[in-house]
């Protein structure tokens, strides 16, 4: 949830520094990919053969999907106008 604003801030602050721009700004930056990497490492530590774990991960995914879709529909379009 914090990566997109930090990426926008990083890409505007570090636009002239190529290395820092790759680390902090843009869609394929280290800052954008770090949450997915850390989440995957944490999920890999779970006992994935248990039904309870599978249901918990599925329920969590559905909740995150609803939150992401709501934010994308109502909040982000207004942010993009202010960032441009």
Secondary structure, 3 states (H helix, E strand, C coil): CCHHHHHHHHHHHCCCCHHHHHHHCCCCCHHHHHHHHHHHHHHHCCCCCCHHHHHHHHHHHHHHHHHHHHHHHHCHHHHHHHHC
